[in-house]
Amino acid sequence: MIGIFDSGSGGLSVLWEIRKLLPEQAYSYYADNAFCPYGEKTPAFIQERARHITDYLLGRGAQIIVVACNTATTAAISTLRSEYSHIRFIGMEPAVKPAALNTRTGVIGVLATAGTLNGSKYLTTKGIYEDNVKIVEQVGQGFVELVERGVLDGPEAEETVGRSLQPLLDVNADRIVLGCTHYPFLRPVIEKIAGPAVEIIDPAPAVARHLVEVMREEGIPFRTERTGIELTSSGDPASAERILQMIQYHA
């Protein structure tokens, strides 16, 4: 079984990509939506939640755990790897590299939470490429809340997305990195506002491929007798259930 967790429903965007590669696996997904969003929480708080969720997923039989949350990866994955050395953790990687290598304008944008943008993992990656390209950052204000409420299109979504996206477009960013797993659910709105000349980069497919590589290294089977998705929420499960139904329908 593969364990996956996020502050809420956003990590289901990662699960969607993983299931494309591993359709015959069993999954246990934990949405910590009672404490969502993580973006403004302290690292210590996120680490404690990550421990609690890890214990739960291990109790469900997880053989590997995907931290499908950029903020939790930044705040907690090093702690988890140190304290749970018997199991492998896969985290979210800032997709700055593909954006920086393929920009035409020399300007890339990063949409993420404050916790991700201030984290050492992102800052280290940014430092490698910022001498050659201009990297402009923007917090996706209200994005997580939109997704958790199921508002994925329409005037409210367009207005909220536009406020955070426009500063990146104003500086001629032609590659925009989605640095939060909630944001891909707003991708149609982002693409509509950004226009066809701007490429939106979601790191989830690369994370899914990396998971497969690690499972192969660890000898974790790609197929299990019991398949499907077990969903657990620390709060109201309605949002995660709604999005899970949506991605299963479009799988």
C-alpha positions in Angstrom: 0.0 0.0 0.0 1.1 3.5 -0.8 0.3 6.2 1.9 -0.2 9.8 0.8 -1.0 12.8 2.8 -1.6 16.6 2.4 -3.1 19.4 4.4 -6.3 18.8 2.5 -7.5 17.8 -0.9 -4.6 19.2 -2.9 -2.5 16.0 -2.7 -5.2 14.2 -4.7 -3.6 15.9 -7.7 -0.5 13.9 -7.0 -2.5 10.8 -6.4 -4.1 11.3 -9.8 -0.7 11.2 -11.5 0.5 8.3 -9.4 -2.5 6.2 -10.3 -1.8 6.7 -14.0 1.5 4.8 -13.5 0.3 2.4 -10.8 -3.4 1.6 -11.4 -3.3 -1.7 -9.6 -2.0 -0.5 -6.3 -3.8 0.2 -3.0 -3.7 3.7 -1.6 -4.4 5.3 1.8 -4.9 9.0 1.5 -5.0 11.3 4.5 -6.5 14.8 4.2 -5.6 16.9 7.2 -8.2 19.4 6.4 -9.1 20.1 10.1 -5.8 22.1 10.1 -5.8 23.3 6.5 -4.1 25.4 5.1 -0.6 24.6 6.3 0.9 27.6 4.6 0.9 29.9 7.7 1.4 27.2 10.3 4.8 26.8 12.2 7.2 24.1 11.2 6.9 22.5 14.6 3.1 22.3 14.2 3.4 20.7 10.8 6.0 18.3 12.0 3.7 17.1 14.8 0.9 16.6 12.4 3.2 14.8 10.0 4.2 12.4 12.8 0.6 11.7 13.7 -0.4 11.1 10.0 2.7 8.9 9.4 1.8 6.7 12.4 -1.8 6.4 11.0 -0.6 5.5 7.5 1.8 2.9 8.9 -1.0 1.4 10.9 -3.0 1.1 7.7 -0.1 -0.9 6.1 1.7 1.8 4.1 5.0 0.5 2.7 6.0 3.9 1.4 4.7 7.4 2.0 4.3 10.4 -0.3 4.2 13.8 1.4 2.0 15.3 -1.3 2.2 18.8 0.1 5.0 21.3 -0.7 4.7 23.0 2.7 4.8 19.8 4.6 7.7 18.6 2.5 9.6 21.8 3.4 8.8 21.7 7.1 8.7 18.1 8.0 10.2 15.6 5.5 13.7 15.8 7.0 12.3 15.1 10.4 10.2 12.2 9.1 13.2 10.6 7.4 15.3 10.9 10.5 12.6 9.5 12.9 11.1 6.9 10.6 14.3 5.6 9.0 12.7 2.2 8.2 10.4 3.6 5.5 11.0 5.8 2.5 9.3 9.2 2.1 8.8 10.9 -1.3 8.4 14.7 -1.1 7.5 17.4 -3.5 10.3 19.0 -5.4 10.2 22.7 -6.6 9.9 22.5 -10.4 12.2 25.5 -10.9 14.7 23.6 -13.0 12.5 22.8 -16.0 11.0 26.3 -15.9 14.5 27.9 -15.9 15.9 25.7 -18.6 13.0 26.4 -21.0 12.1 30.0 -20.5 12.2 32.2 -23.6 11.7 35.6 -21.8 14.3 34.9 -19.1 11.6 35.3 -16.4 9.8 32.5 -14.6 7.1 32.8 -12.0 6.5 30.6 -8.9 3.1 30.3 -7.3 3.3 28.8 -3.9 2.4 29.1 -0.2 4.5 31.4 2.1 5.8 28.3 3.9 7.2 26.8 0.7 8.7 30.0 -0.6 10.5 30.5 2.7 11.7 26.9 3.0 15.3 25.8 2.6 14.5 23.3 -0.1 13.0 25.9 -2.4 15.6 28.5 -1.5 18.4 26.1 -2.4 16.9 25.2 -5.7 16.2 28.9 -6.5 19.8 29.8 -5.7 21.1 27.4 -8.4 19.2 29.1 -11.2 18.6 32.7 -10.2 21.9 34.0 -11.7 20.7 33.0 -15.1 16.9 33.8 -15.0 14.7 36.2 -13.1 12.5 34.3 -10.6 9.4 36.1 -9.4 7.4 34.6 -6.6 3.8 35.1 -5.6 1.7 33.5 -2.9 -1.5 32.1 -4.3 -3.8 34.0 -1.9 -7.0 32.1 -1.4 -6.2 29.3 -3.8 -6.2 26.5 -1.2 -9.5 27.8 0.2 -11.1 27.8 -3.2 -10.1 24.2 -3.8 -11.2 23.0 -0.4 -14.6 24.6 -1.0 -14.8 23.1 -4.4 -14.8 26.4 -6.3 -12.7 25.4 -9.3 -14.1 27.7 -11.9 -16.4 30.7 -12.4 -16.1 34.4 -11.6 -14.9 33.9 -8.0 -12.2 31.6 -9.0 -11.1 33.8 -11.8 -11.0 36.9 -9.7 -9.1 35.2 -6.9 -6.6 33.6 -9.2 -6.2 36.7 -11.3 -5.1 38.8 -8.3 -2.1 36.6 -7.6 -1.3 35.6 -11.2 -1.3 39.1 -12.7 1.9 40.3 -11.1 3.7 37.4 -12.7 2.3 38.2 -16.1 3.1 41.9 -15.7 6.8 41.0 -15.5 6.6 38.8 -18.6 7.0 35.4 -17.0 6.5 32.7 -19.6 6.8 29.7 -17.3 4.8 29.5 -14.1 5.6 26.8 -11.6 2.8 25.5 -9.4 4.4 25.1 -6.0 1.4 23.8 -4.1 -0.5 20.6 -4.8 -3.9 22.3 -4.5 -3.1 24.6 -7.4 -3.3 22.1 -10.2 -7.1 21.9 -9.6 -7.2 25.6 -10.6 -5.0 25.0 -13.7 -7.8 25.6 -16.2 -8.5 29.0 -14.7 -4.8 29.8 -14.5 -4.3 28.8 -18.1 -7.3 30.9 -19.2 -6.0 34.0 -17.5 -2.3 33.4 -18.5 -3.0 32.7 -22.1 -1.4 30.2 -24.5 2.0 31.7 -24.5 2.6 30.8 -20.8 3.4 27.3 -19.9 2.1 26.0 -16.5 4.4 23.5 -14.8 3.1 21.0 -12.4 5.7 18.8 -10.6 3.3 16.0 -9.8 4.1 13.8 -12.9 7.8 13.9 -12.0 7.1 13.0 -8.4 5.0 10.0 -9.6 7.9 8.8 -11.8 10.3 9.2 -8.9 8.0 7.2 -6.7 8.0 4.3 -9.2 11.8 4.4 -9.2 12.1 4.2 -5.4 9.5 1.4 -5.2 11.6 -0.5 -7.7 14.7 0.0 -5.6 12.9 -1.0 -2.4 11.2 -4.1 -4.0 7.7 -2.8 -3.3 5.3 -4.5 -5.7 3.5 -2.4 -8.3 0.4 -4.5 -7.9 -1.6 -5.5 -4.9 -4.4 -8.0 -4.3 -6.5 -5.2 -2.9 -6.7 -2.1 -5.0 -8.5 1.2 -4.7 -8.3 4.3 -2.5 -9.0 4.6 1.2 -9.8 8.2 2.1 -9.4 9.6 5.6 -10.0 13.2 6.7 -9.2 14.8 10.0 -12.1 17.3 9.4 -15.1 17.4 7.1 -14.5 14.8 4.3 -16.9 16.4 1.8 -14.3 18.4 -0.2 -11.8 15.5 -0.5 -14.6 13.1 -1.4 -15.9 15.4 -4.1 -12.5 15.9 -5.7 -11.7 12.2 -5.4 -14.9 11.4 -7.2 -14.0 13.9 -9.9 -10.5 12.5 -10.6 -11.8 8.9 -10.5 -14.4 9.9 -13.1 -11.8 11.5 -15.3 -9.1 8.8 -14.8 
